[in-house]
């Protein structure tokens, strides 16, 4: 699914996982509105701002989500369907990795973190340029957040991890290879996945 020239300069890819059932939110999170704009539109707008610094864009979701497909493909993204979404996020991530060159690192950007500041992503990418072999995670000094950068070497680890453990398994296996980007950005750790958290995010957005 990839070729040797699909990422000139080996810029970090972006992999966004959209195949969850969003049972706690009650509807697919990518189509939920926050500040009058959907989560997915927020994320795509941020990606567009930094497009020159990013490689392939890969979105993995469920079948029949034509609304998402019609948004991501014109933005230059690759749309993939996970035929077994109940297998969990790591199953979607593995599909996304198969669409990226094996020597490419990537940002894993959860859709329920749509308001991460552009300056935060730029700081992560600056750190990637200096430490491309490290796992790079935004943090407020006490809590880790998203999105995280995984180097190319982590690909093998992600395919070896227990399916139910998720990408966090790699961080647990390699704490000495994690670099934290310290930021005051509150959106790195606001996992907006319930109506109550959505209401709190709306209040913060307009405060």
N, C-alpha and C positions, 0 to 999 in steps of 0.2 A: 504493500500500500504506500510505500515511500520510495524515493530515489535519492541518489547521492547528491543531486543538485536541488533538492526541494527546500533547502534552507541555506542559501548562500550566507557566509559569515557566521553560521551556527548561532543565530539569535535564539533566545529562549522561546519555546512554544508556549501557548496557553491552552490548557485543557480545562473545560468547564463541564461539570457533571449535572445533567438535568433529568436523569431517569428515575429519580425517587418518586414515590407516590404522594408526597406532601400531605400525608394523612393528618398531621397535627395542624397544618395551615388550613386544610379543607379544600384547597385548589392548587394547581401547579404553581410553584413559587415564581417561576420565570414570568408568569403572566399577572402576578399580583402587583397592584399599583402602590407606590410609595412616593409621596410628594407629587402625585399626578402622573408619574412615569413608571412603567413596569420595571421590575428588577432587571430583566434582561436588557431593556433599553438603557438603564443606568450603566450596566456593565459594558455594553457595546460602545457607549459614548466614551467611557474611560479608555477602553482599548484603542479607539480611533485616535485619541489624543496622543497615544504613545506608539502608534502603529509602526513607525520607522525603526523602533527599537525591539520589535517583537517578530518572532518567526511565525510558523503555522498556527492557526486558530482552530481548535477542535472542540466541538460540542457533541456530547453524547446524551441522547435522550430516549424517549419511548416512541414506539410506532404511533402513527396517526397524529403526532404533534406538528401538523403542517404549519401552524402559526409561527413556531420557533424556527423551523426550517426556512421559512420565507424571510425571516429576519436575519439569520446568521449567514446564509449563503451569499446574499448581495454584499455583505460586509467582508467577504473573502474567507469566511469560515467554512470548515468542513463539517457537515452534519452526519452523524452516525447514529444508528438505532441499536440499542441494547436489547437483544431478543429475550434476555433473562434478567430483567431489572430486579427481581426479587433476590438475586444473588448478591445484591448490595453494591455500594459505591466502588469498591475495588474492582468489581467485574467491569464496570463502565470505564474506569481508569485504564485498565488493561487494553480495552478496545481503542481508547484514545491514543495510547502509546504505540499501538500498531500502525497508526496513521502518521507517526512522527519518525524522523530519521533516528536510528539507534544511538547516534552520537550527540543528540540534541537534549539539553536539559529543558525543563518546563516549569511554568507556574501552574500550580493547582489552585484554581480560583472557584470556590463554592458559590453557587448562585444565591445562597442566603447571606452573602456578604457583598451586596451590590454597591454600597456607598463608600468603600475604601477610597481614600483620597488619592488623586493622581500623584501627589508628592510622595506618598508612601510607596506606591509602586515604583516610582522613579528611584527612590532610595534603595529599594530592593534590587532593581536592575543595576544601579551603580555598584552595589556590593557584589552582584553576580560578575560584573566585569573584572572585579579585583580578586574574587574568590570563587571561581566557577566550579571548583570541586567540592564546595561546601553545600550542605543543606541550609537554606537561608529562610529565616522565619521572622516576621514582624512581631514585636513585643512591646508592652508598655513598661517593661522592667520587672513585672510580676507575672503577667499572663501572656501566653503565646496567642497569636491570632492567625489570620489568613489575609491574602493567599501566601502559600509557601512555595519556595523554589526547590526543585529536586534536580540534582546533576544527572548526567547521563549514566553514571555508575549505579544510581539507585534503581534504574530500570530492571536489572536482574533481580534485585531485592524485592521489588514490587510484584514480580511474577512468582517469587518464592514465598511471599507472605501468606499466612492463612487468610482465606477469603473474608472471614468475618472480622479480621483484625484491622483492615483498612490501611491507608497509607501511614497512619500514626505508628504502625509497627516498625517502619524503617527508622523513624526518629528514636524509638525506644531501643533499637539495636545499635544505634550509632550516635549517642549523646555527645561524643567528642568531636563529631563532624558537623555540628550545628553552629551556625553563626546567627546571632540575634540582631535585627535592625530595630533599634529603640525609637519609638514614635509615640506621640500623644494622641494619635488618631484613634478616636473611640470606636470607629467602625470595623477595626480589625478583629475585634472579639465580640461584636454584636451579631450573634447567630439568629437571624430573623426568621423563625420557623413556626411561629404560632400567631394567632390573631392578637393576643395580648402583647407579644413582643413587637408586632407590627405597629400597634397603637403607641407603644413606648418610643419606637423609632420615629414615628410621625411627630410626636411631641418634641423629641430631641432635634429633629430636622428643622422645626419651626421655632425653636427656642432662641 
